[in-house]
């Protein structure tokens, strides 16, 4: 967590709602990256420079806030042009991705969580089809296989000690490349 916390901003009423939401998502991204989903809501509100009431109005639960953060992450992932690029982006988001993946296990029925899962499945399906058409991925690999790889990669890299992450990433990517490559 950073020591650079802003104090509450003057109340601009309903006109500030969109700005407050963006500030909360940005603050949550930073706080979740530093401390996982265990971070206190009050720390997120403080970093965003809004009151806790504003936080709860936008995001009644931590899982809904995590879903909003991950929704922004999906926007970045959608710019990946291949499964390799997707895996690189997942690694860059590994801590948040792993925390979110752990959270959704118990919150699959939350509409925001379900929506993200659906977006991720569509994204992986499109990248898989393109990589299979280009001969980079075996035709027998299914979308669910790649989703499993994404989950394993995020959790494995996030769980590794910082000094071991590069080696873990290198070994994991080599294993996945062999597993996905055409036979």
Secondary structure, DSSP 8 states (H G I E B T S, - for coil): --S---------GGGGHHHHHHHHHHHHHHHHHHHGGGS-HHHHHHHHTS-HHHHHHH-SSHHHHHHHHHHHHHHHHTT--SHHHHHHHHHHTHHHHHHHHHHHHS-TTSHHHHHHHHHHHHHHHHHHHHHHHTTSS-TT--HHHHHHHHHHHHHHHHHS-GGGHHHHHHHHHHHHHHHHS--
